[in-house]
Amino acid sequence: MLQLIFASPLQVQNGGHFISRGVGRHPRRILDSYELIYVNRGILRLREEDEEFVLGAGEALLLQPGRLHEGLGDFDPDLSFYWLHFELAAAPAAGEALAIPQRSQVQVPERFVALLRLFLAEQEDGAPPAALELLLLALLERLARSPLASADQGAGVALAYRARQLIGTRFGEALGAATLASALRCNPDYLGRVFRQTFGITLTEAIHRQRITAAERLLLNAELPLARIAERCGFGDSAYFRRLFRRQRGMTPAAYRRLYCKEHINSA
């Protein structure tokens, strides 16, 4: 039998997944632990002491213990974020140090979210603290490798958020970098650059993600044909829609509909 002695520098408290209904706001409080927040969807506005943060999808924030933090305004109706509370051990184990920025842009969000979901599943199953601590350590190690997210709420960042808002409302149109730049009265190359710096993905990737997310909702309506769904989501080519959906979701639109449609039909 192999026996391992694991001395974790972390002490996990708990974690969860918040999905907004568009009401309420992040509570005003001072915690005695760290809080790791990862925004999966929408926008989260927070203040910690005198510093304000506007977090978009793919961004992580580490709130410090002993500091007052609170939400700024009501929750975004589209907001979804994960949270984990943890403490540092009284006597951290010796070894390689991790420099974890307070705010970071997560690279490969799908893998980060997979770790978060695994953490929550293990927590639900009553996993021992050592197992949860290893998963938390893996999450923090990924943040240590992630680039810093810009805290500058200047013209470039504001422009990127305006572009994302337009994508969310006009994804069904013939939309691209040139169209967005024209609507925002800026240079397409500049818009593409500040968008990627702010959100870690290109404008084209953001448009595709928005369209596929919208398609998921429409696929739950069994009466809409796939060609009509593709058209409503901004895809002029149904075959391209099917290829992109399969690339992003790991299955065809038809398979997605067969798997999930019945779960959302109210038979009462």
C-alpha positions in Angstrom: 0.0 0.0 0.0 1.3 3.5 -0.9 0.9 6.0 1.9 1.2 9.7 1.3 1.4 12.4 3.9 -0.1 15.6 2.5 0.4 18.9 4.4 -1.8 21.4 2.8 -1.2 25.2 3.1 -5.0 25.6 2.8 -8.1 25.0 4.9 -11.3 24.7 2.9 -14.5 26.1 4.3 -17.1 25.7 1.6 -18.0 26.6 -2.0 -21.0 27.1 -4.2 -22.5 28.2 -7.5 -24.6 31.4 -7.7 -27.1 31.9 -10.5 -28.8 35.3 -10.6 -32.5 35.9 -11.0 -31.9 39.6 -11.4 -32.8 40.6 -7.9 -30.7 41.3 -4.8 -27.0 42.2 -4.6 -23.8 40.8 -3.1 -24.0 41.2 0.7 -22.0 43.9 2.6 -19.7 42.0 5.0 -16.3 41.3 6.4 -15.1 37.7 6.2 -12.5 36.0 8.3 -11.5 33.9 5.3 -10.4 34.4 1.6 -13.2 34.3 -1.0 -12.3 33.2 -4.5 -14.9 34.3 -7.1 -15.0 33.1 -10.7 -17.5 34.7 -13.0 -18.9 32.2 -15.5 -21.5 34.4 -17.2 -22.6 38.1 -17.0 -21.1 40.9 -15.1 -20.4 41.2 -11.3 -19.7 44.6 -9.7 -18.0 44.6 -6.3 -16.2 46.9 -4.0 -13.5 45.8 -1.5 -12.7 48.7 0.9 -12.0 51.6 -1.5 -11.3 49.6 -4.7 -14.1 48.8 -7.2 -14.1 45.8 -9.5 -16.2 45.1 -12.6 -15.8 41.4 -13.5 -16.8 39.8 -16.7 -17.0 36.2 -17.8 -13.7 34.3 -17.4 -12.4 36.6 -14.7 -11.4 35.6 -11.1 -11.2 37.7 -8.0 -9.6 36.9 -4.7 -11.2 38.9 -1.8 -9.0 39.3 1.3 -10.0 38.4 4.9 -10.7 41.2 7.3 -11.7 43.7 4.6 -15.1 45.1 3.9 -16.6 44.1 0.6 -20.0 44.7 -0.9 -21.9 44.6 -4.2 -22.4 47.6 -6.4 -26.0 47.7 -7.5 -28.3 44.8 -8.1 -27.2 41.5 -9.7 -27.0 41.3 -13.4 -29.9 39.1 -14.6 -27.5 37.0 -16.6 -24.9 36.6 -13.8 -23.5 33.2 -12.8 -20.4 32.8 -10.6 -18.7 30.2 -8.5 -17.3 31.0 -5.0 -15.0 29.3 -2.6 -14.1 30.2 1.0 -10.8 29.1 2.5 -8.2 30.0 5.0 -4.4 29.7 5.1 -2.9 27.2 7.4 -1.2 28.6 10.5 2.1 27.1 9.5 2.2 26.8 5.6 4.3 23.9 4.4 7.7 24.7 2.9 8.0 24.5 -0.9 7.5 26.4 -4.1 5.6 29.6 -3.6 2.6 30.6 -5.7 2.1 34.2 -6.6 -1.7 34.6 -7.0 -2.9 37.9 -8.3 -6.0 39.4 -6.8 -7.7 39.7 -10.2 -6.9 37.5 -13.2 -8.1 36.5 -16.6 -8.5 32.7 -16.5 -6.9 30.8 -19.4 -8.9 27.9 -20.8 -12.1 28.7 -18.8 -13.6 25.3 -19.6 -10.9 23.5 -17.6 -11.2 25.9 -14.7 -15.0 25.4 -14.6 -14.5 21.6 -14.7 -12.3 21.9 -11.6 -14.9 24.0 -9.9 -17.7 21.6 -10.7 -15.6 18.7 -9.5 -14.9 20.6 -6.2 -18.6 21.1 -5.7 -19.5 17.5 -6.5 -16.9 16.2 -4.1 -18.1 18.6 -1.4 -21.6 17.3 -2.0 -20.4 13.8 -1.6 -18.7 14.5 1.7 -15.1 14.2 0.4 -12.4 14.5 3.1 -10.8 17.9 3.5 -7.5 16.8 1.9 -9.4 16.0 -1.4 -11.0 19.4 -1.4 -7.8 21.1 -0.5 -6.0 19.5 -3.5 -8.7 20.7 -5.8 -8.5 24.2 -4.4 -4.8 24.2 -4.8 -5.1 23.1 -8.4 -7.5 26.1 -9.0 -5.1 28.5 -7.3 -2.2 27.2 -9.3 -4.0 27.9 -12.5 -4.7 31.5 -11.4 -1.0 31.9 -10.6 -0.3 31.1 -14.3 -3.1 33.4 -15.6 -2.3 36.9 -16.8 -3.4 39.8 -14.7 -6.8 41.3 -15.7 -6.7 45.0 -16.2 -8.2 47.0 -13.4 -8.2 50.1 -15.6 -11.8 51.1 -16.2 -10.6 53.5 -18.9 -11.8 54.1 -22.5 -10.5 50.8 -23.8 -12.1 48.6 -21.2 -15.4 50.5 -21.4 -15.4 50.1 -25.1 -14.9 46.3 -24.7 -17.9 46.1 -22.4 -20.0 48.1 -24.8 -19.0 45.7 -27.6 -20.0 42.7 -25.5 -23.3 44.3 -24.7 -23.9 44.7 -28.5 -23.0 41.1 -29.1 -25.6 40.0 -26.5 -28.4 42.0 -28.3 -27.4 41.7 -32.0 -25.9 38.2 -32.3 -28.8 37.2 -34.6 -27.6 39.8 -37.2 -24.7 39.6 -39.7 -22.2 40.6 -37.0 -18.4 40.9 -37.1 -15.6 43.2 -35.9 -16.2 45.7 -38.7 -19.9 45.9 -37.9 -19.3 46.4 -34.2 -16.5 48.9 -34.7 -18.8 50.9 -37.0 -21.6 50.9 -34.4 -19.1 52.0 -31.7 -17.3 54.5 -34.0 -13.9 53.1 -33.5 -11.1 51.3 -35.4 -11.8 47.5 -35.8 -8.2 46.5 -35.0 -8.3 48.6 -31.8 -11.6 47.2 -30.8 -10.4 43.7 -31.3 -7.3 44.3 -29.3 -9.0 45.9 -26.3 -11.7 43.2 -26.3 -9.2 40.4 -26.2 -7.2 42.2 -23.5 -10.3 42.6 -21.4 -12.0 39.2 -21.9 -9.3 36.9 -23.1 -11.1 35.9 -26.3 -11.5 37.4 -29.7 -14.6 39.2 -31.0 -15.4 36.3 -33.3 -15.1 33.8 -30.4 -17.4 36.0 -28.3 -20.0 36.1 -31.1 -19.9 32.4 -31.6 -20.3 31.7 -27.9 -23.3 34.0 -27.7 -24.9 32.4 -30.7 -24.4 28.8 -29.4 -25.7 29.8 -26.0 -28.8 31.2 -27.6 -29.1 28.1 -29.8 -29.1 25.9 -26.7 -32.2 27.7 -25.3 -34.0 27.4 -28.7 -33.2 23.7 -29.0 -35.3 23.1 -25.9 -38.3 24.1 -28.1 -39.0 20.8 -30.0 -41.2 22.6 -32.6 -38.4 24.7 -34.1 -36.4 23.1 -36.9 -32.7 23.3 -36.8 -32.4 25.4 -39.9 -34.7 28.0 -38.3 -32.7 28.0 -35.1 -29.5 28.5 -37.0 -31.0 31.4 -38.8 -32.4 33.1 -35.7 -29.0 32.8 -34.0 -27.1 34.5 -36.9 -25.8 31.5 -38.8 -26.4 31.8 -42.5 -25.2 28.2 -43.0 -26.9 25.4 -41.1 -24.0 23.0 -41.7 -21.5 25.5 -40.2 -23.9 25.9 -37.2 -23.9 22.1 -36.7 -20.1 21.9 -36.9 -19.5 24.8 -34.5 -22.1 23.5 -32.0 -20.5 20.1 -32.0 -17.0 21.7 -31.5 -18.2 23.8 -28.5 -20.6 21.3 -26.9 -19.2 18.0 -27.9 -22.4 16.8 -29.6 -24.6 17.8 -32.5 -27.6 20.1 -32.0 -29.9 17.2 -32.7 -28.2 15.1 -30.0 -28.4 18.0 -27.6 -32.1 18.3 -28.2 -32.7 14.5 -27.7 -30.7 14.6 -24.4 -32.1 17.7 -22.8 -35.4 18.7 -24.4 -37.6 16.3 -22.3 -36.1 17.6 -19.1 -37.5 21.0 -19.8 -41.0 20.1 -21.0 -43.8 20.7 -18.4 -46.2 17.8 -18.8 -48.5 19.0 -16.1 
